[in-house]
Amino acid sequence: MDSLNWSQSELRQGKRITIKGFPKDHKVQCFRVEVSTHRTDFVVTNDLAQDSTEAAQQACGLRWKIEQLHRETKQVTGLEACPCRKARIQRSHIGCAFLVWVRLNALAKQAGQTIYQLKHGLLEELKHEAFQEQLKSKSAAQVVYVDEAGIDNREEHPYGYCEIGQRFSATQSGKRTERVSWLAALK
């Protein structure tokens, strides 16, 4: 794509191209979009009526928002976790998942966080509160604080020589080796 020559009109209106491996009569419209001075994106569409790089860029932005919506509803709201077979129940589940997404999205914007940070934070708070409640029900004699640590013996640092200004590289085994672990407890 970088080797294509672009005229000024092609930069504004796109370039009609064929893609290797596609049928010869199957043409697509390609747009070159300069995102920054160091990055150029290419937008390809089979909509041959599309004749504006700006419009193609806006369409891509809208499509990306839709992709983001689908990804977030799957990952954050449990959209795919409905085991029901009846279509009515599945529709209700999907509707509830989208309502949850709308609410989480609004809360995330209010808090200045991503939807993932917000969900993780809410879950961590609930876990912490539940743990604190369990801890309150225990006497001081029943509470034990435990910590675990470990060291791998594969931490070796190879030494070598090379010309000044040249990077030295060496191989290191990725094979799992012995690990020493220990526990400490305080009552």
Order of alpha helices (4+ residues) and beta strands (2+ residues): alpha-beta-beta-beta-alpha-alpha-alpha-beta-beta
